[in-house]
Amino acid sequence: MINPLVGMPQGLEWLVILAIVVLVFGAAKLPDLARSSGQALRIFKTETKDLREDDKKVTPEQREIQTRNEARDETTGDVVRERRDDTTA
C-alpha cells in the first residue's frame, strides 16, 4: 500500500524550511506576514459564509416564480389554480 505522506517534510526538514523562510523574509517581517495571512483567511471565511447565506435567501421575485411554477400542472403545463392579489374584483 502506498503511504499518502511520502512527499511530506519530516522533523529536520521543517526546521530547514523555517530557516530558509527566516532568511528570505527576515525575522522582523514574519509577524506581519503571519498577521496578513490570518486577515486574508478571515476575510475568505466570511465571504464564503456570506455566499452560502445568500443562496438560502429568497427574494420576492423568486418566491413569485416558485409559486407560479408550483401552480402549473406538471403533465399538461396548464394553470391549476390562480391567485389574485387585487381587491377591486
Buried (B, 14 or more C-beta within 10 A) or exposed (E): EEEEEEEEEEEEEEEEEEEEEEEEEEEEEEEEEEEEEEEEEEEEEEEEEEEEEEEEEEEEEEEEEEEEEEEEEEEEEEEEEEEEEEEEE
